[in-house]
Amino acid sequence: MLRLEVAAEDLLRTRFAVSPLFELGGLLRRLNGLAPLGPFARLRPVYARLLAETELDAVVALHTVWYGADFIGPPPAGMQQTIAADLATVRATPLPVARREIERALAQGPRVGTDALEVLRSDAVVDRLAAALEIAWRELLAPEWPQLRAICESDVVYRAGRLGEGGWAAAFSGLHRRVRWRDGAVELADRPDPADAARVRWPDDGGGPAGDGVRVVPSDGEGLLLMPSALIWPGIGAYTEEPWRRALVYPARGVGALWEKAAGGGGALGELVGQSRARVLLALEEPGSTTQLAGRLGLAVGAVGDHLAVLRRCGLVDSARAGRSVLYRRTALGDALAAQGAA
């Protein structure tokens, strides 16, 4: 078990963030067979082409079952993190740091091909890997990012509401089945199964994959970095070392629907109210704004607004203002209809 002790000053400095490159790393691990692909299976042909035409195989070599080189997935600064900022951080990596992490990955992973090894031994390795990451982002994940970011942002809105209602204990409630708040600390019950996680750094607790040892990480007064993720589902990641310090990467609320229902329609509910309107209602398993819903579903903002107006007139959704946003949520009637109609 991992126990992250949290002092009062940590709570003041705990913050949320999203990471485009972390999500890309999670997708690459899945495409490389380290975790299920789910709705992203359609990207296999693009991935195969990139492996043949670019130096992406060298990037993939740095993602092993229990380790991922930090310099190709640096910690994000906040919720507005961009892929451009991530790539700039990668390119600024000192060569000795990159070489140290490369050697660690090579020691833990399978044998690497000659071409990939040439890239990883090159003096220009940092720039070459950054270039491969940029191409992979553009062709694999950039089209998906608005939807995935919207899911992560919705999670943060939800947890901010929980924080206001019941403090950090409430905000951590339901974060993940392995996570709990107890006696002034965040506890992670055991190691994740490597097949569950997208890319993790799980500190050695002396207990193996399902060990019963306890590793206590004392407070440093710098807070925790909480990072909702779409690609880590259904696992969880934990970091306690530089450059990440103390961080938890967890599945964003509502992302399970993305994996379990891979862009499906609305089932019987769709036959009743129309497929697009049914998708909007089903997506409101967690509250969301018009813009967030449009991002999740790949629909125009105006179309989502029209659907929400109809659903509201029918008593299936209501709305409430949260800061500058108006969040929509299902009513009890909407929950009942969604539960019955989507079966």
N, C-alpha and C positions, 0 to 999 in steps of 0.2 A: 504494500500500500504506500502511496505517496501522500504526504500531509504538508500542505502549504500553509504555514502560519500567517495570519493576517492581523496586523495591529491597526489602531485607529488611523494612523497616518497613511497606511496602505489603502484604506477605504476612500480616503480623500483623493488619492492619486490613481486609483484603478480606472482604466479606460477601455473603450471598445475600439476595434480597428478591423479593417478588411484588407486582404492581401491578394491582388491579382496573380502574382507569381506563385504564391502558395497554392492557389486553386489550379494553376497550370501544372504545377508539380504533381498535385493529386491526380489530375487527369492523365498525365504521362505515366504515372505508376499503374493506373488502371489499364491503360492501353498496352502496357508492357506485361500485363498478366499478373500483377501483384495484388489486385483487388478486382471485384466484379465491375463490369462496365455499365450495366444498367442501360439507361436511355442514351448513353454516349457510344453505344456499339456501332452506330452509323458512321462514326469517325474513323473506323479502322482503315478504310482505303486511303484516306488522307494521311493518316499516321504512317502507313507503309510507304507511301510516296515520299514523305519528308525524311524518313530514315534512309531512303535510297538517294535522295537528291541533296540533302543538307548534312550538317554535322550533328544532328539531333541525337544520334546514337551515343555520342560522348556525354551529352546531358543525361540521357537515360541511365548510363553507367553509374552516375552519382546518386541514384535513388536505389537503395537496397531495402531489404525487408524491414530492418530496424533503424536505418540511418538514412538521412538525406543531407547532402552538403549544404551548410547554411548559407554560403555566399551566393548560391543560385536561387535561394528563397529567403531573402532577408526579412527581418521583422518590419511590419508596416508602422507608419507614424500615426495613422488615425483612420477615420471612416472615409476620408476623401482620397485615400491612396490611389495612385494611378499606375498603369503599367509603365509609363515613361519614367516615373520616379523610381519604381522598382529596378528597371533596367539601368538607370543611372547609378544606383547603389551597387549593382552587380559590377558594372564597369569600373567603379572606384575601388574594387577589392585589391588590396596589396597582393602581389604574386606569392610571397611566402605564406600568407593566410590561405590562399586558394590551393597551393600545393599541399599544405598540411591536411586540408579537408579532403582533397582528392585522394591522397594516400590512404586516409581512413576509410573512404568509401570503397576503394579498390581492394583493401584488405578484407572487407566484409562481404563484398558482392561476388558474383560469378566471374569467370574469366572474361576479359574484355577483348573485342576484336582489334586487329592491327590498326585499322583506320581510326577508331575511337581512341586507342591508346596514343597514337601519334598526336592527336589533338590535345589530349590531357597532359602530354609531356612537353608540349610546345611552350615557348616563352610568351606567346600571344594567346595562351589558353583562355584568359578571362574575356578578352574581346571576342574570341571565336565562339565561346559558349553563349555570351550575351547575344551575338548575332543569331545563333540557332534558336535561342529562346524567343527572340523577337519574331522570327518567322513562324515558329510554332504557335505563339500567341495569336498572331494575325490569322492563321489558317485554321486553327483548332478551336480556340476558346473565345476570341473576340466577338463572334456572332452570338454566343451564348451569354456573354458577360452582363448585358443589361438585365436579363431575367435573373441570373444568379445574384447579382448585386442587390436587386430589389428584394430577394428573399432574405439576404443577410441584413439589409436595412430594416426590414419588417421585424426581424428578431430583436434588433437593438431597441426599436420603439416599444416592443412588448416588454422587454426586460427593464427599460426605463420606467414604464408604468408600474411594474412589480416592485421596483426599487422605491418608488414614491409611496406605494401602498403599505409595504411591509419591511423596508430596509433590504440590506444585502442578502440576508438569509432567504427572503422571498425571491429576490432576483436570481439566486443560485438554484432555487427549487426547480426541478425539472430540466436542469441544464443537460444532464445525461444520466443514464441509469447507473453509471459508475461513480457519479459525483454527488457529494453531500456536503452541507455546511454543518460542522459540529465543533462546539467548544472553541470558537475563535479561529477556525482553520477550515480550509477547503480540503476535503479528503477524496482521493481517487482510489477506488476499491482495489483494483488490480491492474495488471498489464492488459492492454487490448490484444485481441487476436490480430496478428498482422494482416489477415485477410479482410479485417473490418476497416482498417485505417487507410487514409490516403497518403499521408506522410507524417511520421511521428518521431519525436525524440522523447523516449520514455526513459527516465533516469534509472540506473541500475539499483534495484532495491534488494539485491542479494537473494531474490526468491525465484528467479527464472520467469518464464512466461506467465505462470499463475502463482507466483510466489506469495508467501504470507508474511514476508518481512515488512518493516515499516521504515520508510525513509522520510525524515523530517527536514523540511527546508524552512529555516527561520525567516522571519520578516526582515526585509532590508529597508523598509520605509518607502520604497519606490512604487508600491502598488502592484497590481496584476494587469497583464494585458489579456483581455478577453476577445477572442476572435471567432465570430460565427463563420461557418464554412459550409458550402454546398457539397464539396468533393470529399470531405472526410467521412460523410455519412456511411454506415451507422457507428463509426468508431469515434475516437477522441485522441487528441494529441496533447502532450505536456512538455514544456521546456523549463529548464531551471538554470541554464548556463548561458554565458555570453555567446552571441550578441543578443539573444532573445531574453535573457534574464528569466523572469517567472511569467509564464504565459500558458493559457489554456486555449486550445483550438477545439471547438465543439460543433456538432451539427446544428445549423440554423433551424429554428422551429418552422415546420411546414415543408422542409426540404424532402421529407420522406415521401410526400405525395409525388414529387418529381421522379423519384426512383421507382416507386411502386406502381405508378400509373402512367409512366412514360408518355406524356403528352396525349393521353386518350381524351375522348369526348366526355359527355356527361351521362352515358348510359341511358336508362329509362327516363331520368330527369331531363336529358337532352331532347328526348322525344316529346316531352311535355311542354317545355319552355323554350326550346331551341338550344343547339349545341353550344354556341358562344355564351349565351346567358347562363347556361348550366355550368360552364367552366368558371365563369365569374363567381357564381354562388359557391361552388365547391372550393375555389381558391380562398374563400373567406373563412376557412378553417382557423386562420389567424387573421386579426384585423389588418387592414392595409388601406393605403391611399389609392386614389385613381391612378396616379403615376406608377406606384409600386405594382398594382395589379396589372397594368398594361405591360410592364417589364416582365413580370412573371409569366404572362400568358402569350406574349408576342402579339398583342392587339394594339390598335391605335388608342390613344388616350381618350379621344372623343367617343369612340365606340364603347369603351368601358364605361365612360360617364353616362351614356345613354342607357346601357344595360342596368347600371346601378340605380338610375332614376326609376326604371320600371320595377325592379326588384323592391325598391323602397316603397313605391306606391302599393305594392302587393303585400307589404308587411313582412317581407322576407329578410330585409336588412335594415339597419339603422345606422346613424353616424354620430360622431362626436369629434370636437376639435381637440387636437393635441399639438400645442405650439402653433406653428404656421400651417400644419397639415390638418386635413379632415380625414379621419380614419373611419372606414366602414367595417361593420361586423354583422354577422348573421344574428337574427333574432331567434327565439326558441322555435318559432314556426319554421324559419329558414333551416335551422339545424335538423329538425325532424324531417323536412322534405329532402334535404341533402342526404341524410342517412338512408332513407328509404329509396329515393329515386336513383342514386348512383350505384346501387347494388347490382 
